[in-house]
Amino acid sequence: MNKYLIKLADHLDKKGLHKEADYVDWIMKKAEEASGELKSHADFIRAITDAFMYKEDKEMLIAIQAKAKPFDDKEFGEEVYKLCDELIGRLDYMEELRDDGGRYTW
């Protein structure tokens, strides 16, 4: 996956879309931070817990989601993908509930 993202970032730079290329680079960096080498079921669970519960980091969940599809255990990978999708939706909803000071408004 990374080689395709690198190619995309290079292509965007050549087209003069530097902001977009920087964003792709940032996503790759986040994916590395978020998931490193996700080799086991426990690695995925730890990464998801960290991204959602402790950091509330939507981009990190997207990075984990991207690594879930090609995971060796296809069924588990698909469930991780769905879970990340649900958690991203919840983070979006939680963001809507916050006021300008970052506090939740009910």
C-alpha positions, -999 to +999 in steps of 0.1 A: +000+000+000+028+025+009+044+023-026+011+033-041+007+062-017+042+073-024+035+073-061+003+092-055+021+119-034+048+122-061+022+125-088+003+152-068+036+171-063+043+170-101+009+184-107+016+213-083-009+200-057+016+203-028-010+206+000-027+174-012+007+156-015+016+167+020-017+153+033-009+119+017+025+120+033+009+128+066-015+099+063+014+075+057+032+089+087+000+085+108-004+049+095+031+041+107+025+057+141-009+041+145-002+006+135+034-001+129+034-037+120-001-051+127+007-088+127-018-102+151-054-098+162-041-083+195-021-057+176-052-045+158-073-044+190-046-024+209-043+001+179-080+006+177-084+011+215-055+036+215-069+055+185-105+057+197-105+057+235-073+075+243-066+098+213-100+102+196-079+102+164-100+097+132-070+096+109-054+069+129-085+048+126-085+053+089-049+041+087-058+010+108-088+004+085-065+005+055-043-022+070-072-044+079-084-054+044-053-072+033-048-089+067-042-127+065-074-135+084-099-121+059-129-124+081-112-106+110-099-080+086-134-073+074-147-070+109-119-046+119-127-025+088-164-023+098-155-015+134-132+013+124-159+026+100-184+027+129-159+043+153-151+070+127-188+078+125-190+080+163-160+104+164-177+126+137-209+126+159-189+134+190-173+163+172-207+177+164-216+177+201-186+198+211-188+236+216-161+260+206-142+253+239-141+216+232-167+207+258-196+184+251-230+200+248-259+178+254 
